[in-house]
């Protein structure tokens, strides 16, 4: 798994993430992540990281999981893999620490991640 948050309500946690990304007031707004027009994938907004990878969430029993997806025409560098995982975890700790019990980032991709051709 890419990044997994253990929570009693994974759908609500994902909804809260979406709402913080799209909210108009600046207090509490998440400014570093964006949800793509496809309505499914997320990428980091910083110029040097944007579109280097994507996260696709899935909701399972008691878990919100973000699987990493590579861009169509390139692989994900080790640095980008680490940055995306670390920054997503930091974002959830900073904004949603009371809505999950733990967050786990995998060191390497698993079968549900799409990181190479």
DSSP file (Angstrom, degrees, kcal/mol; ACC not computed):
  #  RESIDUE AA STRUCTURE BP1 BP2  ACC     N-H-->O    O-->H-N    N-H-->O    O-->H-N    TCO  KAPPA ALPHA  PHI   PSI    X-CA   Y-CA   Z-CA
    1    1 A X              0   0    0      0, 0.0   105,-0.4     0, 0.0     3,-0.2   0.000 360.0 360.0 360.0 151.0    0.0    0.0    0.0
    2    2 A X        -     0   0    0      1,-0.3   104,-2.8   103,-0.1     2,-0.4   0.968 360.0 -12.8 -79.2 -80.0    1.1    3.5   -0.6
    3    3 A X  E    S-AB  66 105A   0     63,-1.7    63,-2.9   102,-0.2     2,-0.5  -0.994  70.5-171.1-128.1 124.8   -0.1    5.6    2.2
    4    4 A X  E     -AB  65 104A   0    100,-2.8   100,-2.6    -2,-0.4     2,-0.5  -0.963   8.7-165.7-122.2 129.0   -2.8    4.2    4.5
    5    5 A X  E     -AB  64 103A   0     59,-2.7    59,-2.4    -2,-0.5     2,-0.5  -0.966  16.0-142.7-112.5 123.6   -4.7    6.0    7.2
    6    6 A X  E     +AB  63 102A   0     96,-2.6    95,-2.7    -2,-0.5    96,-0.8  -0.754  38.5 151.9 -86.1 125.0   -6.6    3.9    9.7
    7    7 A X        -     0   0    0     55,-1.9     3,-0.4    -2,-0.5    93,-0.1  -0.993  55.2-127.1-153.9 151.6   -9.9    5.5   10.6
    8    8 A X  S    S+     0   0    0     -2,-0.3     2,-0.2     1,-0.3    54,-0.1   0.699 110.6  31.4 -74.6 -17.7  -13.4    4.7   11.7
    9    9 A X     >  +     0   0    0     90,-0.4     4,-1.9    53,-0.1    -1,-0.3  -0.618  63.6 170.1-141.6  80.1  -14.8    6.6    8.8
   10   10 A X  H  > S+     0   0    0     -3,-0.4     4,-2.2    50,-0.2     5,-0.2   0.841  80.6  55.5 -62.2 -34.2  -12.6    6.6    5.7
   11   11 A X  H  > S+     0   0    0      1,-0.2     4,-2.3     2,-0.2    -1,-0.2   0.911 108.8  47.7 -64.5 -41.3  -15.2    8.1    3.5
   12   12 A X  H  > S+     0   0    0     -3,-0.2     4,-2.4     2,-0.2    -2,-0.2   0.872 110.3  52.4 -67.3 -36.9  -15.6   11.1    5.8
   13   13 A X  H  X S+     0   0    0     -4,-1.9     4,-2.0     2,-0.2    -2,-0.2   0.921 111.0  46.4 -65.8 -43.3  -11.8   11.5    6.0
   14   14 A X  H  X S+     0   0    0     -4,-2.2     4,-2.4     2,-0.2    -2,-0.2   0.904 112.2  51.3 -63.9 -41.1  -11.5   11.6    2.2
   15   15 A X  H  X S+     0   0    0     -4,-2.3     4,-2.7     1,-0.2    -2,-0.2   0.904 108.4  51.4 -62.3 -41.3  -14.4   14.1    2.0
   16   16 A X  H  X S+     0   0    0     -4,-2.4     4,-2.2     2,-0.2    -1,-0.2   0.895 108.9  51.3 -63.1 -40.0  -12.7   16.3    4.6
   17   17 A X  H  X S+     0   0    0     -4,-2.0     4,-1.6     2,-0.2    -2,-0.2   0.942 111.6  47.2 -60.6 -48.9   -9.5   16.2    2.5
   18   18 A X  H  X S+     0   0    0     -4,-2.4     4,-1.9     1,-0.2    -2,-0.2   0.916 111.7  50.6 -58.8 -44.8  -11.5   17.2   -0.6
   19   19 A X  H  X S+     0   0    0     -4,-2.7     4,-1.4     1,-0.2    -1,-0.2   0.886 108.8  50.8 -63.9 -39.1  -13.3   20.0    1.2
   20   20 A X  H  < S+     0   0    0     -4,-2.2    10,-2.1     1,-0.2    -1,-0.2   0.811 109.8  51.4 -69.5 -28.9  -10.1   21.5    2.6
   21   21 A X  H  < S+     0   0    0     -4,-1.6    -1,-0.2     8,-0.2    -2,-0.2   0.888 119.1  35.0 -71.6 -39.4   -8.6   21.5   -0.9
   22   22 A X  H  < S+     0   0    0     -4,-1.9    -2,-0.2    -5,-0.2    -1,-0.2   0.519  87.5 119.3 -97.1  -5.8  -11.5   23.3   -2.4
   23   23 A X     <  -     0   0    0     -4,-1.4    -3,-0.0    -5,-0.2     5,-0.0  -0.214  55.2-145.3 -62.8 153.3  -12.6   25.6    0.4
   24   24 A X  S    S+     0   0    0      5,-0.0     2,-0.2     2,-0.0    -1,-0.1   0.785  73.5  83.0 -92.0 -30.6  -12.5   29.4   -0.3
   25   25 A X  S    S-     0   0    0      1,-0.1     4,-0.1     2,-0.1    -2,-0.0  -0.503  74.0-138.2 -76.5 147.5  -11.4   30.7    3.1
   26   26 A X  S >  S+     0   0    0     -2,-0.2     3,-1.6     2,-0.1     2,-0.4   0.817  74.7  96.2 -78.4 -30.8   -7.7   30.6    3.8
   27   27 A X  T 3  S-     0   0    0      1,-0.3     3,-0.1     3,-0.0    -2,-0.1  -0.464 107.3  -3.2 -65.9 116.7   -7.7   29.4    7.4
   28   28 A X  T 3  S+     0   0    0     -2,-0.4    -1,-0.3     1,-0.3    -2,-0.1   0.362  96.1 144.6  85.4  -5.2   -7.3   25.6    7.3
   29   29 A X    <   -     0   0    0     -3,-1.6     2,-0.7    -4,-0.1    -1,-0.3  -0.409  50.8-130.4 -68.0 139.5   -7.2   25.4    3.5
   30   30 A X        +     0   0    0    -10,-2.1    -1,-0.1   -13,-0.2    -7,-0.1  -0.839  32.5 170.6 -90.5 115.4   -4.9   22.8    2.0
   31   31 A X        +     0   0    0     -2,-0.7    -1,-0.1     1,-0.1   -10,-0.1   0.462  63.6  65.2-105.4  -3.8   -2.9   24.7   -0.6
   32   32 A X  S    S+     0   0    0     13,-0.1    13,-3.0    12,-0.1    14,-0.5   0.572  95.6  55.6-100.5 -10.2   -0.3   22.1   -1.6
   33   33 A X  E     -C   44   0A   0     11,-0.3     2,-0.4    12,-0.1    11,-0.2  -0.916  60.6-167.6-122.0 149.4   -2.5   19.4   -3.1
   34   34 A X  E     -C   43   0A   0      9,-2.3     9,-2.1    -2,-0.3     2,-0.5  -0.992  19.3-133.2-134.9 146.8   -5.0   19.5   -5.9
   35   35 A X  E     -C   42   0A   0     -2,-0.4     7,-0.2     7,-0.2     6,-0.0  -0.845  34.6-122.5 -94.3 130.9   -7.7   17.1   -7.2
   36   36 A X    >   -     0   0    0      5,-3.1     3,-2.3    -2,-0.5     4,-0.1  -0.200  23.8-103.3 -72.9 164.6   -7.5   16.7  -10.9
   37   37 A X  T 3  S+     0   0    0      1,-0.3    -1,-0.1     2,-0.1    -2,-0.0   0.715 116.5  72.2 -60.7 -21.7  -10.4   17.4  -13.3
   38   38 A X  T 3  S-     0   0    0      1,-0.1    -1,-0.3     3,-0.1    -2,-0.0   0.633 102.8-131.6 -70.0 -10.4  -11.0   13.7  -13.6
   39   39 A X  S <  S+     0   0    0     -3,-2.3    -2,-0.1     2,-0.2    -1,-0.1   0.566  89.3  69.8  75.4   8.8  -12.3   13.9  -10.0
   40   40 A X  S    S+     0   0    0      1,-0.1    17,-0.7    -4,-0.1     2,-0.2   0.718  81.6  63.0-123.0 -46.7  -10.2   10.9   -8.9
   41   41 A X  E     - D   0  56A   0     15,-0.1    -5,-3.1    13,-0.0     2,-0.3  -0.518  56.1-155.5 -96.4 154.5   -6.5   11.7   -8.8
   42   42 A X  E     -CD  35  55A   0     13,-2.1    13,-2.3    -7,-0.2     2,-0.3  -0.927  10.5-178.5-122.8 148.8   -4.5   14.1   -6.7
   43   43 A X  E     -C   34   0A   0     -9,-2.1    -9,-2.3    -2,-0.3     2,-0.2  -0.954  35.2 -97.8-139.2 162.2   -1.1   15.7   -7.4
   44   44 A X  E     -C   33   0A   0      5,-0.4     7,-0.4     9,-0.3   -11,-0.3  -0.580  26.1-145.8 -79.0 144.0    1.1   18.1   -5.5
   45   45 A X        +     0   0    0    -13,-3.0   -12,-0.1    -2,-0.2     5,-0.1   0.692  62.0 109.7 -88.0 -19.7    0.8   21.7   -6.5
   46   46 A X  S >> S-     0   0    0    -14,-0.5     4,-2.5     1,-0.1     3,-1.8  -0.325  75.5-123.7 -60.6 137.5    4.4   22.9   -6.1
   47   47 A X  T 34 S+     0   0    0      1,-0.3    -1,-0.1     2,-0.2    -3,-0.0   0.860 109.1  50.2 -51.5 -44.1    5.9   23.6   -9.5
   48   48 A X  T 34 S+     0   0    0      1,-0.2    -1,-0.3     3,-0.0    -2,-0.1   0.649 122.2  32.5 -73.9 -13.2    8.9   21.2   -9.0
   49   49 A X  T X4 S+     0   0    0     -3,-1.8     3,-2.0    34,-0.0     4,-0.4   0.579  84.8 121.5-115.3 -16.5    6.6   18.3   -7.9
   50   50 A X  T 3< S-     0   0    0     -4,-2.5    -5,-0.1     1,-0.3     4,-0.1  -0.256  88.1  -1.4 -59.2 131.1    3.4   18.9   -9.9
   51   51 A X  T 3  S+     0   0    0      2,-0.4    -1,-0.3    -7,-0.4     3,-0.1   0.552  94.5 115.5  65.8  12.0    2.5   15.9  -12.1
   52   52 A X  S <  S-     0   0    0     -3,-2.0    19,-0.5     1,-0.2     2,-0.3   0.706  92.7 -11.0 -77.9 -18.4    5.6   13.9  -11.1
   53   53 A X        -     0   0    0     -4,-0.4    -2,-0.4    17,-0.2    -9,-0.3  -0.957  66.9-141.2-164.6 170.4    3.2   11.4   -9.5
   54   54 A X  E     - E   0  69A   0     15,-2.1    15,-3.3    -2,-0.3     2,-0.4  -0.976   8.6-139.3-139.7 152.0   -0.5   11.1   -8.7
   55   55 A X  E     -DE  42  68A   0    -13,-2.3   -13,-2.1    -2,-0.3     2,-0.5  -0.945  10.5-166.5-111.7 137.5   -2.4    9.5   -5.8
   56   56 A X  E     -DE  41  67A   0     11,-2.7    11,-2.6    -2,-0.4   -15,-0.1  -0.980  18.4-143.1-120.0 116.8   -5.6    7.6   -6.3
   57   57 A X  E     - E   0  66A   0    -17,-0.7     2,-0.3    -2,-0.5     9,-0.2  -0.439  16.1-173.2 -80.7 152.5   -7.6    7.0   -3.1
   58   58 A X  E     - E   0  65A   0      7,-2.7     7,-2.9    -2,-0.1     2,-0.5  -0.992  16.1-139.6-138.9 146.4   -9.5    3.9   -2.2
   59   59 A X  E     + E   0  64A   0     -2,-0.3     2,-0.3     5,-0.2     5,-0.2  -0.918  27.7 166.9-108.8 124.2  -11.8    3.3    0.7
   60   60 A X  E >   - E   0  63A   0      3,-2.7     3,-2.1    -2,-0.5     2,-0.5  -0.760  54.1 -58.5-124.7 174.5  -11.7    0.0    2.5
   61   61 A X  T 3  S-     0   0    0      1,-0.3     3,-0.1    -2,-0.3   -52,-0.1  -0.379 123.3 -14.5 -58.3 107.6  -13.0   -1.2    5.8
   62   62 A X  T 3  S+     0   0    0     -2,-0.5   -55,-1.9   -54,-0.1     2,-0.4   0.595 122.5  93.2  76.4  11.5  -11.4    1.1    8.4
   63   63 A X  E <   -AE   6  60A   0     -3,-2.1    -3,-2.7   -57,-0.2     2,-0.5  -0.998  54.2-160.3-142.4 139.7   -8.8    2.4    5.9
   64   64 A X  E     -AE   5  59A   0    -59,-2.4   -59,-2.7    -2,-0.4     2,-0.4  -0.984  27.4-169.8-111.1 117.5   -8.3    5.3    3.5
   65   65 A X  E     -AE   4  58A   0     -7,-2.9    -7,-2.7    -2,-0.5     2,-0.6  -0.914  15.7-160.2-116.4 132.5   -5.5    4.2    1.1
   66   66 A X  E     -AE   3  57A   0    -63,-2.9   -63,-1.7    -2,-0.4     2,-0.4  -0.946  12.5-160.5-110.7 111.6   -3.7    6.4   -1.4
   67   67 A X  E     - E   0  56A   0    -11,-2.6   -11,-2.7    -2,-0.6     2,-0.3  -0.728  19.0-123.6 -90.2 139.1   -2.1    4.4   -4.2
   68   68 A X  E     - E   0  55A   0     -2,-0.4    46,-2.4   -13,-0.2     2,-0.4  -0.650  24.9-165.1 -86.9 139.6    0.7    6.1   -6.1
   69   69 A X  E     -fE 114  54A   0    -15,-3.3   -15,-2.1    -2,-0.3    46,-0.2  -0.976  13.9-131.6-125.8 134.6    0.3    6.3   -9.9
   70   70 A X        -     0   0    0     44,-2.8   -17,-0.2    -2,-0.4     5,-0.1  -0.451  31.5 -97.1 -81.6 156.8    3.1    7.2  -12.3
   71   71 A X    >   -     0   0    0    -19,-0.5     3,-0.9     3,-0.2    -1,-0.1  -0.330  39.0-109.8 -63.8 158.5    2.7    9.8  -15.1
   72   72 A X  T 3  S+     0   0    0      1,-0.2    -1,-0.1    -3,-0.1    -2,-0.1   0.854 112.2  36.2 -60.5 -37.2    1.9    8.3  -18.5
   73   73 A X  T 3  S+     0   0    0      2,-0.1     2,-0.3     1,-0.0    -1,-0.2   0.280 118.7  32.1-108.1  11.9    5.3    9.0  -20.1
   74   74 A X  S <  S-     0   0    0     -3,-0.9    -3,-0.2   -22,-0.0     2,-0.1  -0.992  72.3-108.9-158.7 162.8    7.8    8.5  -17.2
   75   75 A X        -     0   0    0     -2,-0.3     2,-0.5    -5,-0.1    41,-0.2  -0.450  41.8-101.3 -86.3 167.5    8.5    6.5  -14.1
   76   76 A X        -     0   0    0     39,-1.0   -23,-0.1    -2,-0.1    -6,-0.1  -0.796  36.2-129.4 -90.3 127.9    8.4    8.0  -10.6
   77   77 A X     >  -     0   0    0     -2,-0.5     4,-2.7   -25,-0.2     5,-0.2  -0.344  19.6-115.3 -70.6 158.5   11.8    8.9   -9.2
   78   78 A X  H  > S+     0   0    0      1,-0.2     4,-2.4     2,-0.2     5,-0.2   0.880 118.3  52.8 -59.7 -38.5   12.8    7.6   -5.7
   79   79 A X  H  > S+     0   0    0      2,-0.2     4,-2.7     1,-0.2    -1,-0.2   0.924 110.6  45.4 -65.5 -44.9   12.9   11.2   -4.6
   80   80 A X  H  > S+     0   0    0      2,-0.2     4,-2.9     1,-0.2     5,-0.3   0.904 111.3  53.6 -65.5 -40.7    9.4   12.0   -5.9
   81   81 A X  H  X S+     0   0    0     -4,-2.7     4,-2.0     1,-0.2    -2,-0.2   0.938 113.4  43.2 -57.2 -47.9    8.1    8.8   -4.4
   82   82 A X  H  X S+     0   0    0     -4,-2.4     4,-2.8     2,-0.2     5,-0.3   0.913 114.0  50.6 -65.5 -43.6    9.5    9.8   -1.0
   83   83 A X  H  X S+     0   0    0     -4,-2.7     4,-3.0     1,-0.2     5,-0.3   0.940 111.0  47.3 -62.2 -48.5    8.3   13.4   -1.3
   84   84 A X  H  X S+     0   0    0     -4,-2.9     4,-2.2     1,-0.2     5,-0.2   0.925 115.5  45.2 -60.6 -45.8    4.7   12.5   -2.2
   85   85 A X  H  X S+     0   0    0     -4,-2.0     4,-2.0    -5,-0.3    -1,-0.2   0.939 116.7  44.8 -64.2 -46.9    4.4    9.9    0.6
   86   86 A X  H  X S+     0   0    0     -4,-2.8     4,-2.3    -5,-0.2    -2,-0.2   0.908 114.7  47.3 -65.1 -42.5    6.0   12.2    3.2
   87   87 A X  H  X S+     0   0    0     -4,-3.0     4,-2.5    -5,-0.3    -1,-0.2   0.887 110.6  50.7 -72.0 -37.1    4.1   15.3    2.3
   88   88 A X  H  X S+     0   0    0     -4,-2.2     4,-2.2    -5,-0.3    -1,-0.2   0.931 111.9  48.6 -63.2 -42.9    0.7   13.5    2.1
   89   89 A X  H  X S+     0   0    0     -4,-2.0     4,-2.3    -5,-0.2    -2,-0.2   0.925 111.7  49.5 -61.2 -44.3    1.4   12.1    5.6
   90   90 A X  H  X S+     0   0    0     -4,-2.3     4,-2.5     1,-0.2    -2,-0.2   0.906 108.8  53.2 -60.8 -42.5    2.4   15.5    6.9
   91   91 A X  H  X S+     0   0    0     -4,-2.5     4,-2.2     1,-0.2     5,-0.3   0.922 111.0  45.4 -59.9 -45.6   -0.8   17.1    5.4
   92   92 A X  H  X S+     0   0    0     -4,-2.2     4,-2.5     1,-0.2    -1,-0.2   0.876 113.2  49.7 -69.3 -36.6   -3.0   14.6    7.2
   93   93 A X  H  X S+     0   0    0     -4,-2.3     4,-0.6    -5,-0.2    -1,-0.2   0.897 114.4  46.2 -65.6 -38.8   -1.2   15.0   10.5
   94   94 A X  H  < S+     0   0    0     -4,-2.5    -2,-0.2    -5,-0.2    -1,-0.2   0.858 128.8  21.2 -71.8 -36.9   -1.4   18.7   10.2
   95   95 A X  H  < S+     0   0    0     -4,-2.2    -3,-0.2    -5,-0.2    -2,-0.2   0.720 133.2  27.3-106.9 -26.0   -5.1   18.9    9.3
   96   96 A X  H ><  +     0   0    0     -4,-2.5     3,-2.6    -5,-0.3     4,-0.4   0.043  66.6 132.6-132.4  27.3   -6.8   15.7   10.3
   97   97 A X  T 3< S+     0   0    0     -4,-0.6     3,-0.5     1,-0.3    -1,-0.1   0.741  78.1  51.4 -58.6 -25.0   -4.9   14.3   13.3
   98   98 A X  T 3  S+     0   0    0      1,-0.2    -1,-0.3    -3,-0.1    -2,-0.1   0.481 102.5  62.3 -89.6  -0.9   -8.1   13.7   15.3
   99   99 A X  S <  S+     0   0    0     -3,-2.6   -90,-0.4    -7,-0.2     2,-0.3   0.409 105.6  37.4-106.9   1.7   -9.8   11.8   12.4
  100  100 A X        -     0   0    0     -3,-0.5   -93,-0.2    -4,-0.4     3,-0.1  -0.987  61.4-145.6-147.3 156.8   -7.4    8.8   12.1
  101  101 A X  S    S-     0   0    0    -95,-2.7     2,-0.3     1,-0.3   -94,-0.1   0.794  79.7  -3.9 -94.7 -31.4   -5.4    6.7   14.5
  102  102 A X  E     -B    6   0A   0    -96,-0.8   -96,-2.6     2,-0.0     2,-0.4  -0.993  52.9-148.2-158.2 157.5   -2.3    6.0   12.4
  103  103 A X  E     -B    5   0A   0     -2,-0.3     2,-0.4   -98,-0.2   -98,-0.2  -0.994  14.6-168.6-128.2 135.3   -0.8    6.6    9.0
  104  104 A X  E     -B    4   0A   0   -100,-2.6  -100,-2.8    -2,-0.4     2,-0.5  -0.987   4.7-163.5-128.6 129.6    1.6    4.2    7.3
  105  105 A X  E     -B    3   0A   0     -2,-0.4  -102,-0.2  -102,-0.2     2,-0.2  -0.942  21.7-128.7-110.6 132.1    3.7    4.9    4.2
  106  106 A X        -     0   0    0   -104,-2.8     3,-0.1    -2,-0.5   -21,-0.1  -0.531   3.9-143.0 -78.4 145.6    5.2    1.9    2.3
  107  107 A X  S    S+     0   0    0     -2,-0.2     2,-0.3     1,-0.1    -1,-0.1   0.812  87.6  23.4 -74.7 -31.0    8.9    2.0    1.5
  108  108 A X  S    S-     0   0    0   -107,-0.1    -1,-0.1  -106,-0.0    -2,-0.0  -0.935  94.0 -94.9-133.3 155.2    8.3    0.4   -1.8
  109  109 A X        -     0   0    0     -2,-0.3     2,-0.2    -3,-0.1    -2,-0.1  -0.268  36.3-151.5 -66.2 156.5    5.3    0.1   -4.1
  110  110 A X    >   -     0   0    0     -4,-0.0     3,-1.7     0, 0.0    -1,-0.1  -0.567  40.3 -77.6-116.8-173.0    3.0   -2.9   -4.0
  111  111 A X  T 3  S+     0   0    0      1,-0.3    -2,-0.1    -2,-0.2     0, 0.0   0.704 127.5  55.5 -62.4 -21.4    0.8   -4.6   -6.6
  112  112 A X  T 3  S+     0   0    0      2,-0.0    -1,-0.3     0, 0.0     2,-0.3   0.578  93.1  83.3 -88.7 -10.2   -1.9   -1.9   -6.3
  113  113 A X    <   -     0   0    0     -3,-1.7     2,-0.6   -46,-0.1   -44,-0.2  -0.643  68.4-148.9 -89.3 151.3    0.5    0.9   -7.1
  114  114 A X  B     +f   69   0A   0    -46,-2.4   -44,-2.8    -2,-0.3    -3,-0.1  -0.838  41.3 139.5-123.3  92.2    1.4    1.8  -10.7
  115  115 A X        +     0   0    0     -2,-0.6   -39,-1.0   -46,-0.2     2,-0.3   0.522  58.9  36.9-116.1  -7.5    4.9    3.1  -10.7
  116  116 A X              0   0    0    -41,-0.2    -1,-0.1   -46,-0.1   -46,-0.1  -0.955 360.0 360.0-142.9 164.4    6.6    1.6  -13.8
  117  117 A X              0   0    0     -2,-0.3   -42,-0.0    -3,-0.1    -3,-0.0   0.482 360.0 360.0 -70.4 360.0    5.7    0.7  -17.3
